[in-house]
Amino acid sequence: MMAILLEEDYEYPLPNLIAVKQIFDDLEIKDVENSTKAELRKEEIVQKIHPGDTVAIAVGSRGIQNLKEIVGILIQMVKSRGASPYIVSAMGSHGGGKEDGQRAVLAGYGITQESMGVPVITTTDVEEAGELPGGQKVYFDRAAAKADAIIVVNRIKLHTDFTGELQSGLCKMLVIGLGNQKGCSSIHEEDPENFAEIIEGAAKLILDKYPVIFGLGIIENAYDRTFHVEAVPSENLIEREKELVKVAKGKMPRLMVPDIDVLIVDEIGKNISGAGYDPNILGRSSVLKEYSLPIPNIKKMVLLNLTHESHGNGIGMGLFDVITKEVFKQLDYEAMYANALACKCIEDAKIPMIAVDKEEAVRAAIRCIRGADKENLKIVEIKNTLSLDKIWVSKRVLEDIRNNPKIEIEEEEIKL
């Protein structure tokens, strides 16, 4: 690639970045194994599994802390009841919406037939489950539909594309995750403002028609660690999840910097968020019209890399101003475009300006800020929107945050 900047763009020094610690509520489950086992021993849960049952356990594409351990405990509990569990992928259009792609996504989280000791089925065949009053068709995974019982396992959190009482979690996994590519595309025909209502209606339809026995909901704290695990019976799934969404909102991290000239994001990815990053934290979205958290005023955003777990799906990069060639060379267009088309968010898959490296990307972003004060640049660097406990800021940013009691300024300093 040829350089995109002029010599004059290198005439001023970039500021060093200083390490800053953002302090969030760090309450977490210390013993995930025993907490999960206790939930699965509840009478209203354990009585739903019978000897000889085939049990489909739905696992998705999110990078959830302790996912492999929690799914493993669930499998052992099902086996102890004399039932025969198997895993089904529940990730909508992720993994390119294809069998091999979804198998690779699960394997990236350690979920394989060898590690789990049960079959892992990632076929994306669906059947029509029914139709909502508004005419929306609902589809359901055929491999899950064949089971005597179905269990969904997912993290409950704020969604990146819609707001409402139900967001990302168990109900959405039933409707979109287990709807595979076809079901995902059908639901995304709707205006995102109506998503929460559509998800609730479709989840109720699925719960009425299929043998979903319970959901295993996981909430993480701001440090991406397990805060809560709860087995929710199917008869109470929708209403209880609405309560758990409120709990999850209170555990979200955020950026405590009010104004940023250039935000550098080290990585985005499908294991971080369905949109690659969380718009509720950065305040950029092709879909959301309002955000659930306080957001900074960010002038330009730079992206340095994709997570390995994304397998080249760079969805979300289209909302950045500049990316590096490292991002560009990793792209799997088929997987990314399948995701963008299913979600009706082509903007998220657009390719921004491509820079040779980090320095060129940052300087290009600065070049595009009108009236930028190059001696007092407000630059912030984060790893991703899940890891916000330690961030890096320029000296000028410190003036805006040093009086915040939830901010600790550290001595560590790096060159940009």
N, C-alpha and C positions, 0 to 999 in steps of 0.2 A: 504493500500500500504506500501511496505517496503521502507526504506530510500535508495536513490541511490548514496549517497556520502560517503566518508570516513571521519574520524575524522579530518584528516589534512586539509580537505577542509573548515573547520570551524575555523581554527587557526588564520585567519586574519579578521579584522573588515571590514564590508562593509561601504562605505562612506555615509554620510548624503547627502540628496538631497536638493538643494536650488531652490526656486521658481523663475522662469524667465518669463517675459512677452515679447512675440513677437508682434511687432506692425505692423498691416496690414492696408490697406485702409478700413475704416469702414463706407463708404458711404452706406446708405440703404434707402429704402422707409419707411417713418414714418407712412404713412396712407395707409396700404395695401388694405383696403376695398375700399376706394374711387379711388385709382389708378387702381385697377382691374375693378371697375365699369366703369371708364372712357374708358378703353381699349375695354370693351364689348359694349360700346355705339357708337363706331366708325361705320360710315355708311357702310363701306365695310364688316363689321362683322354682325351687327344687321340685315341687309337686307337678310342674308342667312337663317334665321329661319322664318318659316311660320306657321300660325295657323293650328293645326291638325297634324303637323309633329311629328313623333317619333324620338327622338334624343338620340343616344348612346354617353355617356361621358366616355372616356377611362381613367382609373386611375391605376397607377402602384404601385410598391412595394418599392419605394424609400422613405426614411424619409425626406420629404421636409417640411421646416418651413412654417407654415400657410397653409398647404395643405387643411385641413378641411375647413378653412374659405374661401379659394379661390374657391374650388369646390362648396361650398354652395352658394356663390355669383353667380357662373355660372349657377347653377340649377335654382335659382330664376329668372335670366335674361331669361333663356329659357322658363320657365313657363309664364313669363310676356308677351311673344310673342304668347301665346296660344298653345304652343307645349308641348309635353309630354316627359320629359327626363327620362332616366334610366342610371345607372352606369354599366359599364362592366369592369372586371379586365383585365389589360393589362400588364402582367408580365412574359411572356415567361414560363420558367421552374420553376420560383420561387413558393414558397408555395408547393413544391413537385410536381408542374405541375398538381395539382389536385384541384377540385372544393372546397372542404372543407378547404384545406390549403390556397388557395388564398383568400377565404372569411375571414379566420382568420388573414391574413396579412393586409387586408384592415381594419378590425375591430380594429387592433392594432393602426391604425392611426386615429381612430374615424370615419371611413367611413362605416356606416351601414345603413340599410333601415330606422331604427328608427331615427337616427341622421340627415340623409339627406332628409328624406321624399319622397324618390323615390325607386323603386326596385333596388337591387344590384345583378347583374347576374355574377356568377363566373364559369359558365360552360366552359370547355376547348375544346369544339367541334370546328373544323375548316373546312373550305372548301378550295379547291385549287384555288388560285387566278390567277395563271398563271406560266409561266416559263421564266426565263431570258435567254438572248442569249447564256450564258455559260452553260445552262442546269440546273441551280439551280431552284428548285421548290419553289414557294412562297405560303404561306398559310395565311388565314385570319379568324379571330374569327367569327363564325357563328351568334352569338347573335348580334354582332355589324353590320354584313353585312345585317341584316334584317331591320335596321333602315332607316328612310328617310334621316337622316343626322348624321354625326359622328364628334365628337370633341375630340381631344387628349390633355391631360394636363400632362406636365412633366417638370422636371428640365433639363436645358441645361448645360452640363459641359464636361470636358475632360473625355474620357472613360478609363477604367482600362485595356482593352485588345487590343485596337488598336488605331492608330493615323490616322489623315486625316482631310479633311475639315468638314465632318460630324462625330460627335462622339456620346456621350450620349445625347438623347433629343427627339424631336418630331418625326423625321423620323425613328429613331431606335425603338421607341414605336410602330409606325405603322407596322414595318416589323417584329420585334422580340417579342415585348410586346403583340401585337394582333395576332401574329402567334402562341401563346401558345407553349406548349411543342413540338409539331410536327414542327411548323415553326421555332422555336428556333434551334432545332436540324438540320434542313435542312440548315439553313444559316451558322451554325457553322461547317459544312463540309468544308467550305472554309478556306484558309490560312488567319489568322488575318491581314496580310499585305494587303489583298484585301478587307477587311471588309467595309471600307468607300465607295469604289466604288460599292460594292454589295448592301450596304444599300441604296445608292442613286438610283441605278437602280430599286430595289424592291419597294422603296417608290414611285417612279414615276409610276410604274405599278399599285400600290394600289390607288394612287391619281387619275389615269385615269379611274379605274374600279369602285371604291366605292365612295359614296357621302360624302367624308371627306370635311367639309366646312371650318374649321380653326383649328389651334392649339393654345393652351395657354401655352406659354413658360415662365419658371421661371428661373431667374439667382440669385444665392446667393453669398454674399460676403464671405470673408475669415472667418468671424465669424458665418457662417451658418445662416445668416439673409437675408431676401428678399431684393435684390438690384434692381431687374427689373422684371416687369411682362409685357408681350406683347402678344396680340392676333394677330396671323399671318394668313392671308387668305391662303387658300389651293393653289391658283394659284401662290403664291410667297413663299410657305413654304420652299422648298429646298434651294433656294438661300439666303433667309433671315436667315435661320438657320445657314448657313455657316458663316455669319457675326456675329451672336450671339455667336457662338462657340469661336470666337476670343475675344469677350468681356468677356466671362466666364473664359477663360484662364488667363486673366489679374486680375481676382478676386480670384484666387486660393491661399490658404495658402501654406506654405512650412516649412520645418525644417531648421532653419538657423544655425545649428551646423554642421561643416564640417566633423568631425571624431567622431565616437561613437564605444566604445567597446561592450557595451550591451545596446540595446534599449528595454525598457519595454513598452508594449502596453497594457493598461488596458482592452480594449475590441475591438472586431471586430464584424461586423454584416452586414446583407443585407440592413438594413436601412441606413447604412453608405456608402456602396459602393457595387456594384455588385460582386466585388472580396473579399468582407469582409472588406477590407481596400483599400486605394488608392495607387497602385504601383508607380504612378507618384510622390508620396511624399516619400515613403520608398525605392524605387528602387529595389524591389524584385517582380518578375513576372514569371510565367511559360509560358507566351505568348509574352509580350512586349520585343522588342529587343532594343528599344530606348525610352527615357522618355521625357515628355514635359516640365518638370521643373528641376531645379538644385536639385540634390539629395546628401545626406550625404554618406560617406563611413561607412557602418555599418557592424561590424564583426559578431555579434550574435543578434538574436531577441527572446524575451520572450513574450508569450501571457498569460494574466491572466483570461480573461472571454469572454463570448459571450453576445451580447445585448439581452434583453428580446424579442425585436421585430423580432429577427432572427428565433425564434421558433425552435432552435436546429440546424439550418443550419450553420455549422461551416466552410463553404467554405472559403478558404484562409489560414486556420490554417496550412496547409501542407507546407507552405513556411516559417514557423517559425522554430526555432531550438528546443525550449522547450515550452511546455504548462503546465498548472497546472491541477490537477485532477478536479477542478471546471469546466474547459472547457470540459473535457472528459465526465463527467457525464451528461452534458446537451445535448450531441449530438443526433440529430435525423438523423440516417444514411440514411433512405429512402429519406428524403428531401435533404440532402447534396449530396448523390450520384446521385439523379435525376438531380440536378443542374450541378454537375461535368460532368456527361455523356452527357448532352445536350450541354454543352460548350466545350466538348473535353478537359477538364483540370483536369485530374485525380490527377495530382501532388498537386493541391490545396486542395484535400480532404484526403491526406495522414495524418496519425497520427504521430506527432513528439514524442520525449521523453516526458514522463509525470512525473512531479514533484509533491510532496505533497502540496507545498505552494509556495508563492512568493519567499521567501528567498532561498529555495532549487533550484527553477528554475533559479534564478539569479546566484547562486554559480555554478550550473551545466554548465551554459553558459560560465562563466568565466573559468571554468576548461577546456573547449574545445578551448580556445583562446591560441594559441601557443605563448610562451614568454610574457604572460600578466604581465604588471607592476601592481602588486596588491596594491601598495601604491599610485598609481596615475591613478586609473581606470576612464575611461570616460564613465559614465553611464547617460542615459537620460530616463525619463519616460514621456509618453504622455497618455492622455485619449483615443483618437482615432484619425484618420486622418482628421476628420472634426473639431475637437476642438484643435487647435494648438496655441491659443492665450496665454495660460498659460501652461508651461511645467516645468519639474523638472530636474535639472542637478546636477552632482557631482562637487565638487570644481575644479577639474582639467579641466572640460569643460569650466568653466568661463574664463580661460586664453585664450581660442580660440575665445570667443564671446564678451568679455566685451567692445571692441572698436567699435562694430557694433551699429550705431545710432538707429537701429530698435529693439534693445534689451534693456530692463529695468530689472535690477537685483533687486529682492525684498528681504525683510528681513526674510520672512517665510522659515523655514527649517524643514525637517522631517527626521526620521530615515527610512532607507531602509528596 
